[in-house]
């Protein structure tokens, strides 16, 4: 099947051949018929092109989105109207969409519309935005073709729609990483009943002085801390990566959207299961948000909606700072949502897990992270989340 471009070229070649034949005819035979045919073939393309300009001047399009504030992945009512405000019929008009970032239900870009004088087509449908962020949606360009199909004019719609898209929330029926951890926590709790002082470990910044085992510390010449399983480590922390990794919108928008989707979906799951947590992320300085229950989730979601990704942010530095301040050591679980894993982050993950903290790292990436995933065990899990993948069954 020929494309529109190939069809256009074929018609132009045919017209050129006919024009050359008419020129040969008047050169060899002359006469009114030959000259009439020559001028007809010469003037028809000119008239057809002038008609195209006429259509461009009198064709109107109107489009409206129910609200500029939309949620990623959810349908939003969308309306557009094509109208002929000229005096002659329009032979062929088609619309082109901003199809990378959004799509319109039941809309075929190959459809060509023919409108008589005063005619209009009204379409009431739905628009779905694929990614979180701010970008143009709906109809991007109009394409009009003359009645001889020799010329095609494509021009941008003068007033496009710019949507403000909020992060997507995926409702998770279960969280594989947490389900595995719950069994481990229950095992720790059973131990706690019979062994109130089951673990002694090295002192780390942030530990309470009253829990230092002074006799054992003196014996081994290094500070040791008694850890009461199920007593000290009660909190849950969620860390988020806010670095921008590309300058191209088509590259950074899907990634950032998926990073926030993981954070919003994970936060929702924890809140629905009455698991209080604190999230930390950088916006120049380290920001935090405490969620005690489902009622506090909306504030958390609103804060994530306002997150701005910048290439100056550094997840490794944020995690290092939180470790140095002692924020992470006394938590039961630390979740980290990031794009790129490196050896320093892996080292911090190992230190936390060796200190009794359960660590789950979600790497949002399509790259192979097997060298880090192989370090997973019952107290630390490294999980790759595909950028275009569904979170159900992965988290």
C-alpha positions, 0 to 999 in steps of 0.5 A: 500500500502506497504512503501519502508521500509516495502517492503525491510524488506519483501524481506529480510525475504523471502531471509533469509527463502530461505537461511535457507531452502538451509542450511537444504537441504545441511544438509539433502540431500547434492549433487551438486544441494543443494550446488549450490543452497546454494552458489547461495542464499548466493552470490546473496546478496553480488553481489547485495550489491557490485553492489550498491557500483558500482552505488554509485561510477559512478552515477553523479548529477548536479543541478543549480539554475538560481540565488542564490538571489531569492525572497520568493514565486517567481519561479526561473528557476532550472535545474538538470541532472542525469547521468550514467557514469558507464558501467552497467545499474542502476536499481533504483535511486531517489532524495530527496529534501529540502522540508521544506523550498522550493519545486520544480515544477512537481517533485515527490520524489517517482519517480525512475529512471533507466539509461542505460550506458551513459544515462542522464535525464535532468529536467528544472523546477522551484524552489519556496522558502517558507521563507526569509533567507539563506538556502539550496534548491534543491536536498538534498540526493540521494537514490539508490536501488540494483537490488534485492531490498534488500539494499538501500543506501542514501547519501547526495549530495556533492555540495548543493545549498544555496539560499539567499531569499529576503522578500516576498511582497504581493500586497494588494488590500485594507487594512482593518485597514486603510480603517476603519481609513480613515473614522475616519480621514475624520471625524476629518478633518470635525471637524477641519474646525469648531473647530480649538482647539477641544481637550485639553490633558495632556502634553507628552514628545515631545510636542511643548511648544508653544501649552501648554494651560497655563491658563488651566494648572495653573487652573488644576495644570498640564500641558495641551496641545491644540491639533489642529486636522489634524494639529499636527498629520500628520506622519505615523510610522511603528515599527518592531520586530526583536527579534529571538524567537527560536533556531530551524530553522524550528520554527524561519524561518517561523515566521521571514519571515512572520514578514518581509512580513507584513512590506514589504507589508504594506510599499508597500501599503502605498507608492503606496497610497502616504502615507509617513512613517518612520519605526523603528526597532532594530539592536543593535541600533534603525535604521530608514528609511523614505519613502516619496513615491513609489520611496523611497520604494526600499531603505526601502525594501533593508534595511529590506532584510538586517535585522538580527533577534537576541535573544538580541533584545527587541521590548518593549524596542525599543517602550519605548525608542521611546515614551520617545524621543517623536518620537511617540506622534505627529503621526497620525497613528502608526503601530506595527508589532510584535510576542508577545504582553505583558502588557507593550506594551498594556499599551503604546498602550493605552497611545498613543491612549488616546493621539489621536494617532491611533494605529494598532498592528499586532501580527504575531502568531498562539496563542490566543491573545483575551485578547488583541484584546478585547481592540480594538476600533475605535482608536486602533486595535489589529489584529492577523496574522497567521504565514502561513496565506495569508495577503489579507483580514487579514491586 
